[in-house]
Amino acid sequence: MREPHPVDEKQLGTDLEKVLVSEEQIRTRLAEMAADIDRDYEGRDVLLVGVLKGAVMVMADLARAIPSHVEMDWMAVSSYGSGTSSSGVVRILKDLDTDITGRHVLIVEDIIDTGLTLSWLVANLVSRAPASVNICTLLRKPDALKMTVVVKYVGFDIPNEFVVGYGLDYGERYRNLRSIGTLAPHVYS
Ligand code: IMP
């Protein structure tokens, strides 16, 4: 098991069972992804679209690692699912402020699990006639590989476990952790 960052340890006490991705691993990988994005979009203005609330940390750190101009906008969506499983039926809670017609859009996500929400989001954005729509996610779970939508930038492929931290929550808690990990069983009971 990787040791939690001292700040995480203080906030969590014994809540974190194991750290899957450390703060340093996140920073290193985001720098690599930012370099790829900067190279791929050279000469084109990119609009980063973050999906609230989970993508806040990824967006903040990824955007600052990109040395060229980027714009940022946000969407909030809610998936009509039964508890923890998403159904793919999505409602927009907050739409973009930006007209994306003719724009190069890069969706910034924290995690893709089934990918149902994201598939819907891509179809929705494509219908607005952008120049391109691509996806960047920090984490990807195995089920996402069944998705028909191609994910251009992936930070880490992780096992099919529920994780928290770095924007990801359990009951709105743990988003402010610096690392990403699994919760100890006592948290769920
Ligand atoms: P999908 O539509 O199944 O891909 O659901 C993706 C959304 O579910 C993510 O944006 C997260 O909000 C949430 N989610 C999926 N897996 C996890 C997890 O392990 N921890 C926290 N949230 C998760």
Residues whose N, C-alpha, C, O or C-beta is under 5 A from the ligand:
A	BS01	IMP	G54 S86 I111 I112 D113 T114 G115 L116 T117 L118 E161 F162 V163 V164 L168 D169
